[in-house]
Amino acid sequence: MRRRLQVTSAKALNLIKEFIQLESFGGILLLFTTILALIAANIDGISGIYHDFWQSSFGVVFGEFRAALTMQGWVNDVLMAIFFLSIGLEIKKEMIIGNLASVKKASFPIVAAFGGMIIPICIYFSFNMGGEYVHGFGIPMATDIAFALGVLMLLGKRVPLELKIFLVTLAVADDLGAIVVIALFYSGNVIWSYILAAAGTMVVLFVLNRYGVKNIFVYVVVGIALWYFVHHSGIHATISGVLLAFMIPLRVDNIASSPLIKMEHTLNPLSAYFIMPVFAFANAGVTIGGEFALNDITLGVMIGLIAGKPAGIFLFTFLSEKFGMAKKPDSLSWLHILGAGFLGGIGFTMSIFIATLTFDGALLEEAKLSIMISSLIAAIIGTLFFKFVLFKIKNRSA
């Protein structure tokens, strides 16, 4: 039994290392497509084509049946549902065989993620409580793991693997929190007939899992039906990806052949190298004109990400260890945790996604720009912190 647990832990660690390498390069690609989107949205003659393309309709209409969305809708509702499927697979894997599988391993990064969500939300509320923009509280609570790991990769091998694993685990827990918030607070009016249809589809998926069906194609077909019902139910369509992920089988005694691992290996490169860059290109094209206004939305988002994230991550983990609720990994110092907190302020992908669910028009443009500015500042602060504070202290003590 102990031997099997050791083998499982080793396989889980290798899967995490592969994920880190994948996401690190994905962060660089994400940055490149973001720059392209900003260029396309701000050059005369191109900006009109750029915006018209993403707002153009595409799909199939046959009698009363209509399956048509804007091009941006296909990205935000369909491709992002696949992205959330890959996130859901990662969360389930971490909960069964990874760093969220035991209370001892999971408590520290979960506390970090919780603090990194609560403090930014409180900061946003402090600027917007009682106002008409209070609904944007979810924007500064997210961490973009691809960008954060991309920054760590640029810092080289001096960054310990344990810190990268901590950041990945924190981001997984953070994503789970964001998913719950999206499901509870960023959905429309619920249509119960579609909710019941989605519930019936979940029963089908449960039965397939229960009886050991391993054919991924079967889960995909049923998953498409689930997406359709959830999309029309009033709950955001991306939640269907997470629901489907939790129904994909994972066999602890034979990890490599499990449908979940096979699907994850297929979807992770698709998410990192295609879906996230396309999402950035479709949503990061903010028209930069005139002065950037510091108002309740932008201040709530920027201070929440730049200051709230590191403060929440550091403060909650420090207090949790002081009171015996969680234990910091021995190989990491509190400066490592603070540095990870600064990088946690890179909210980009999930923050922009929540912004698109919250605002539109000029307010959305302001929210996006504040996310990009604060994510850039957080990346710069995190890089400088590691380069000129943490690494110099380490060299002096060596």
C-alpha positions as CSV (number, residue, x, y, z in Angstrom):
1,M,0.0,0.0,0.0
2,R,2.8,2.4,1.0
3,R,4.6,1.5,-2.3
4,R,1.5,2.3,-4.3
5,L,1.1,5.7,-2.6
6,Q,4.7,6.6,-3.3
7,V,4.3,5.8,-7.0
8,T,1.1,7.8,-7.1
9,S,2.8,10.8,-5.4
10,A,5.8,10.6,-7.9
11,K,3.4,10.5,-10.9
12,A,1.5,13.4,-9.5
13,L,4.7,15.4,-9.0
14,N,5.7,14.7,-12.6
15,L,2.3,15.8,-13.9
16,I,2.7,19.1,-11.9
17,K,6.1,19.7,-13.4
18,E,4.7,19.2,-16.9
19,F,1.9,21.6,-16.2
20,I,4.3,24.2,-14.9
21,Q,6.4,24.0,-18.1
22,L,3.3,24.2,-20.3
23,E,1.8,27.2,-18.5
24,S,5.1,29.1,-18.3
25,F,5.4,29.2,-22.1
26,G,1.7,29.8,-22.4
27,G,2.1,33.0,-20.4
28,I,4.7,34.3,-22.9
29,L,2.3,33.5,-25.8
30,L,-0.5,35.2,-23.8
31,L,1.5,38.4,-23.5
32,F,2.3,38.4,-27.2
33,T,-1.4,38.1,-28.3
34,T,-2.4,40.8,-25.7
35,I,0.1,43.2,-27.3
36,L,-1.3,42.3,-30.8
37,A,-4.8,42.9,-29.6
38,L,-3.9,46.4,-28.2
39,I,-2.1,47.2,-31.5
40,A,-5.1,46.1,-33.6
41,A,-7.6,48.0,-31.5
42,N,-5.6,51.3,-31.7
43,I,-4.5,51.6,-35.3
44,D,-6.7,53.5,-37.7
45,G,-8.0,51.3,-40.5
46,I,-7.4,48.2,-38.5
47,S,-9.4,48.9,-35.3
48,G,-12.7,49.0,-37.1
49,I,-12.1,45.7,-38.8
50,Y,-10.9,44.2,-35.4
51,H,-14.0,45.3,-33.5
52,D,-16.4,44.4,-36.3
53,F,-15.0,40.9,-36.7
54,W,-15.5,40.0,-33.0
55,Q,-19.0,41.4,-33.0
56,S,-20.0,39.7,-36.2
57,S,-22.5,36.7,-35.9
58,F,-21.6,33.2,-36.9
59,G,-23.6,30.0,-36.6
60,V,-26.4,27.9,-37.9
61,V,-30.1,29.0,-38.1
62,F,-32.6,26.4,-39.3
63,G,-36.3,27.3,-38.8
64,E,-36.9,27.8,-35.1
65,F,-33.5,26.3,-34.2
66,R,-30.8,28.9,-33.8
67,A,-27.2,28.2,-32.9
68,A,-25.5,31.5,-33.6
69,L,-23.2,33.7,-31.5
70,T,-21.0,36.6,-32.1
71,M,-17.4,35.6,-32.8
72,Q,-16.5,37.0,-29.3
73,G,-19.4,34.9,-27.9
74,W,-17.9,31.7,-29.4
75,V,-14.7,32.6,-27.6
76,N,-16.2,33.6,-24.3
77,D,-18.9,31.0,-24.1
78,V,-17.6,28.0,-26.1
79,L,-13.8,28.1,-26.0
80,M,-13.8,29.3,-22.4
81,A,-16.1,26.4,-21.5
82,I,-13.4,24.1,-22.8
83,F,-10.8,26.1,-20.8
84,F,-12.9,25.7,-17.7
85,L,-13.1,22.0,-18.5
86,S,-9.3,21.8,-18.3
87,I,-9.3,23.8,-15.1
88,G,-11.9,21.4,-13.6
89,L,-9.8,18.4,-14.6
90,E,-6.8,20.0,-12.9
91,I,-8.8,20.7,-9.8
92,K,-10.2,17.2,-9.6
93,K,-6.7,15.7,-10.1
94,E,-5.2,17.9,-7.4
95,M,-8.0,16.9,-5.0
96,I,-7.5,13.2,-5.6
97,I,-3.8,12.7,-6.1
98,G,-2.2,16.2,-5.8
99,N,-1.5,18.8,-3.3
100,L,-5.1,19.2,-2.4
101,A,-5.5,15.5,-1.7
102,S,-4.6,15.7,2.0
103,V,-5.6,18.3,4.7
104,K,-1.9,18.7,5.6
105,K,-0.8,19.5,2.1
106,A,-3.8,21.5,1.0
107,S,-4.4,23.7,4.0
108,F,-1.5,26.2,3.4
109,P,-2.2,27.0,-0.3
110,I,-6.0,27.0,0.3
111,V,-5.6,29.5,3.1
112,A,-3.3,31.6,0.8
113,A,-5.9,31.5,-2.0
114,F,-8.7,32.4,0.4
115,G,-6.8,35.4,1.7
116,G,-5.9,36.4,-1.9
117,M,-9.6,36.5,-2.7
118,I,-11.1,38.0,0.4
119,I,-8.8,41.0,0.8
120,P,-9.1,42.2,-2.8
121,I,-12.9,41.8,-2.6
122,C,-12.9,43.9,0.6
123,I,-10.8,46.6,-1.0
124,Y,-13.1,46.7,-4.0
125,F,-16.1,46.9,-1.7
126,S,-14.5,49.8,0.2
127,F,-14.6,51.9,-3.0
128,N,-17.9,50.6,-4.4
129,M,-20.2,49.6,-1.4
130,G,-23.6,50.9,-1.9
131,G,-22.8,52.1,-5.5
132,E,-24.0,50.9,-8.8
133,Y,-20.7,49.2,-9.6
134,V,-20.5,46.9,-6.6
135,H,-21.2,43.9,-8.8
136,G,-17.6,44.0,-10.1
137,F,-16.2,42.7,-6.8
138,G,-15.1,39.4,-8.4
139,I,-12.7,41.1,-10.8
140,P,-9.7,41.6,-8.5
141,M,-9.9,38.2,-6.8
142,A,-8.4,36.1,-9.6
143,T,-4.8,35.0,-10.3
144,D,-3.5,34.2,-13.8
145,I,-1.3,31.2,-13.4
146,A,0.1,31.3,-16.9
147,F,1.4,34.8,-16.6
148,A,2.7,34.3,-13.0
149,L,4.6,31.1,-14.0
150,G,5.9,32.8,-17.1
151,V,7.5,35.5,-14.8
152,L,9.0,32.8,-12.6
153,M,10.4,31.1,-15.7
154,L,12.1,34.3,-16.8
155,L,13.7,34.4,-13.3
156,G,15.6,31.2,-14.0
157,K,16.5,28.2,-11.9
158,R,17.0,30.2,-8.7
159,V,13.3,29.9,-8.1
160,P,12.8,26.7,-6.2
161,L,10.4,24.1,-7.6
162,E,8.5,24.1,-4.3
163,L,7.6,27.7,-4.9
164,K,6.2,27.0,-8.3
165,I,4.2,24.1,-7.0
166,F,2.9,26.3,-4.2
167,L,1.8,28.9,-6.8
168,V,0.2,26.3,-9.0
169,T,-1.8,24.9,-6.1
170,L,-2.7,28.3,-4.9
171,A,-4.0,29.2,-8.4
172,V,-6.0,26.0,-8.6
173,A,-7.7,26.8,-5.3
174,D,-8.1,30.4,-6.5
175,D,-9.8,29.1,-9.8
176,L,-12.2,27.0,-7.7
177,G,-13.2,30.0,-5.7
178,A,-13.6,32.1,-8.9
179,I,-15.8,29.3,-10.4
180,V,-18.1,29.3,-7.3
181,V,-18.3,33.1,-7.5
182,I,-19.2,33.1,-11.2
183,A,-21.8,30.4,-10.7
184,L,-23.4,32.3,-7.7
185,F,-23.1,35.9,-8.6
186,Y,-22.6,36.2,-12.4
187,S,-25.4,34.3,-13.8
188,G,-28.7,35.6,-15.2
189,N,-32.3,34.7,-14.5
190,V,-32.6,31.0,-14.0
191,I,-34.8,29.0,-16.4
192,W,-35.8,25.9,-14.5
193,S,-36.7,23.7,-17.4
194,Y,-33.1,23.9,-18.7
195,I,-31.8,23.5,-15.1
196,L,-33.7,20.2,-14.9
197,A,-32.4,19.1,-18.3
198,A,-28.8,19.9,-17.2
199,A,-29.4,17.9,-14.0
200,G,-30.6,15.0,-16.0
201,T,-27.5,15.2,-18.2
202,M,-25.4,15.2,-15.0
203,V,-27.2,12.0,-13.9
204,V,-26.2,10.4,-17.3
205,L,-22.6,11.4,-16.8
206,F,-22.6,10.1,-13.2
207,V,-23.9,6.7,-14.4
208,L,-21.3,6.6,-17.1
209,N,-18.6,7.3,-14.5
210,R,-20.1,4.8,-12.0
211,Y,-20.1,1.9,-14.5
212,G,-16.5,2.6,-15.6
213,V,-17.1,3.9,-19.1
214,K,-13.7,5.0,-20.4
215,N,-14.5,6.2,-23.9
216,I,-13.8,9.9,-23.8
217,F,-15.9,10.5,-27.0
218,V,-19.0,9.5,-25.0
219,Y,-18.3,12.0,-22.3
220,V,-17.7,14.7,-24.9
221,V,-21.0,14.1,-26.7
222,V,-23.0,14.2,-23.4
223,G,-20.9,17.2,-22.4
224,I,-22.0,19.1,-25.5
225,A,-25.6,18.5,-24.5
226,L,-24.8,19.7,-20.9
227,W,-23.2,22.9,-22.3
228,Y,-26.4,23.6,-24.4
229,F,-28.7,23.2,-21.4
230,V,-26.5,25.2,-19.1
231,H,-26.0,28.0,-21.7
232,H,-29.8,28.4,-22.0
233,S,-30.5,28.0,-18.2
234,G,-29.2,31.4,-17.1
235,I,-26.1,30.0,-15.5
236,H,-23.0,30.9,-17.4
237,A,-22.1,28.3,-20.0
238,T,-18.5,27.9,-18.8
239,I,-19.7,26.2,-15.6
240,S,-20.7,23.2,-17.7
241,G,-17.0,22.6,-18.4
242,V,-16.3,22.3,-14.6
243,L,-19.4,20.0,-14.1
244,L,-18.2,17.8,-16.9
245,A,-14.7,17.6,-15.6
246,F,-15.8,16.3,-12.2
247,M,-17.6,13.4,-14.0
248,I,-14.5,12.2,-15.9
249,P,-13.1,9.1,-14.3
250,L,-9.6,9.1,-12.6
251,R,-8.3,5.8,-11.4
252,V,-5.7,6.1,-8.7
253,D,-4.3,2.6,-9.3
254,N,-3.8,3.3,-13.0
255,I,-3.3,7.0,-13.5
256,A,-1.7,7.0,-16.9
257,S,-4.6,5.2,-18.6
258,S,-7.3,7.2,-16.8
259,P,-9.7,9.1,-19.1
260,L,-9.1,12.3,-17.0
261,I,-5.4,12.2,-17.5
262,K,-5.8,11.5,-21.2
263,M,-8.3,14.3,-21.6
264,E,-6.1,16.7,-19.6
265,H,-3.0,15.9,-21.7
266,T,-5.1,16.8,-24.8
267,L,-6.7,19.9,-23.4
268,N,-3.8,21.5,-21.6
269,P,-1.8,22.4,-24.7
270,L,-5.0,23.4,-26.5
271,S,-5.8,25.8,-23.5
272,A,-2.3,27.2,-23.1
273,Y,-1.4,27.6,-26.8
274,F,-4.8,28.3,-28.4
275,I,-7.8,29.1,-26.2
276,M,-6.1,31.5,-23.8
277,P,-4.2,33.4,-26.6
278,V,-7.4,33.6,-28.6
279,F,-9.3,34.8,-25.6
280,A,-6.7,37.5,-25.0
281,F,-6.8,38.6,-28.6
282,A,-10.6,38.8,-28.6
283,N,-10.9,40.6,-25.2
284,A,-7.7,42.6,-24.6
285,G,-8.3,45.0,-27.5
286,V,-8.9,48.1,-25.5
287,T,-9.0,51.4,-27.3
288,I,-6.6,53.7,-25.6
289,G,-7.8,57.3,-26.0
290,G,-7.7,60.3,-23.7
291,E,-6.8,60.1,-20.1
292,F,-7.2,57.0,-18.0
293,A,-9.7,57.8,-15.3
294,L,-9.1,56.8,-11.7
295,N,-12.6,56.1,-10.4
296,D,-14.3,53.6,-8.0
297,I,-14.0,50.8,-10.5
298,T,-10.4,51.3,-11.5
299,L,-9.2,52.0,-8.0
300,G,-11.0,49.0,-6.6
301,V,-9.5,46.7,-9.2
302,M,-6.0,48.1,-9.2
303,I,-5.5,48.4,-5.5
304,G,-7.2,45.0,-5.0
305,L,-4.8,43.3,-7.4
306,I,-1.6,45.2,-6.7
307,A,-1.9,45.5,-2.9
308,G,-4.8,43.3,-1.9
309,K,-3.5,40.0,-3.4
310,P,0.0,40.0,-1.7
311,A,-1.5,41.3,1.6
312,G,-4.2,38.7,1.6
313,I,-1.9,35.8,0.7
314,F,0.9,36.7,3.1
315,L,-1.4,37.8,6.0
316,F,-3.7,34.8,6.0
317,T,-0.9,32.2,5.6
318,F,1.2,33.9,8.4
319,L,-1.7,33.9,10.8
320,S,-2.8,30.4,9.9
321,E,0.7,29.1,10.8
322,K,0.9,31.2,13.9
323,F,-2.3,29.7,15.2
324,G,-1.5,26.2,14.0
325,M,-4.1,26.0,11.3
326,A,-1.6,25.3,8.5
327,K,2.1,24.8,8.0
328,K,4.4,26.6,5.6
329,P,6.6,24.2,3.5
330,D,10.1,24.0,5.2
331,S,11.9,24.7,2.0
332,L,10.1,28.1,1.5
333,S,10.8,31.3,3.5
334,W,8.2,34.0,4.2
335,L,9.9,36.1,1.6
336,H,9.1,33.4,-1.0
337,I,5.4,33.6,0.1
338,L,5.4,37.4,-0.2
339,G,7.0,37.2,-3.6
340,A,4.3,34.7,-4.7
341,G,1.7,37.1,-3.4
342,F,3.0,39.9,-5.6
343,L,2.8,37.6,-8.6
344,G,-0.7,36.6,-7.5
345,G,-1.7,40.1,-8.4
346,I,-1.4,39.2,-12.1
347,G,-5.1,38.7,-12.6
348,F,-5.4,39.0,-16.4
349,T,-7.3,36.1,-18.0
350,M,-9.9,35.3,-15.3
351,S,-10.2,39.0,-14.2
352,I,-11.0,40.1,-17.8
353,F,-13.4,37.2,-18.1
354,I,-15.3,38.2,-14.9
355,A,-15.2,41.9,-16.2
356,T,-16.9,40.8,-19.4
357,L,-19.7,39.2,-17.3
358,T,-20.1,42.4,-15.2
359,F,-19.8,45.5,-17.4
360,D,-20.1,46.6,-21.0
361,G,-19.3,49.6,-23.1
362,A,-17.0,52.2,-21.6
363,L,-17.1,50.7,-18.1
364,L,-15.8,47.4,-19.5
365,E,-13.0,49.2,-21.3
366,E,-12.0,50.9,-18.1
367,A,-12.1,47.7,-16.2
368,K,-10.0,45.9,-18.8
369,L,-7.4,48.6,-18.9
370,S,-7.2,48.7,-15.1
371,I,-6.7,44.9,-15.1
372,M,-3.9,45.1,-17.7
373,I,-2.1,48.0,-16.0
374,S,-2.3,46.4,-12.5
375,S,-1.3,43.0,-13.8
376,L,1.8,44.6,-15.5
377,I,2.6,46.5,-12.3
378,A,2.2,43.3,-10.2
379,A,4.5,41.4,-12.6
380,I,7.2,44.2,-12.4
381,I,7.0,44.4,-8.6
382,G,7.2,40.6,-8.3
383,T,10.2,40.4,-10.7
384,L,12.1,43.2,-8.9
385,F,11.3,41.6,-5.5
386,F,12.8,38.3,-6.5
387,K,15.7,39.8,-8.3
388,F,16.8,42.5,-5.9
389,V,15.5,41.4,-2.5
390,L,15.0,37.6,-2.3
391,F,18.0,36.5,-4.5
392,K,20.4,39.1,-2.9
393,I,19.5,38.0,0.6
394,K,20.0,34.4,-0.5
395,N,23.4,35.2,-2.0
396,R,24.6,37.0,1.2
397,S,23.6,34.1,3.4
398,A,25.3,31.5,1.1
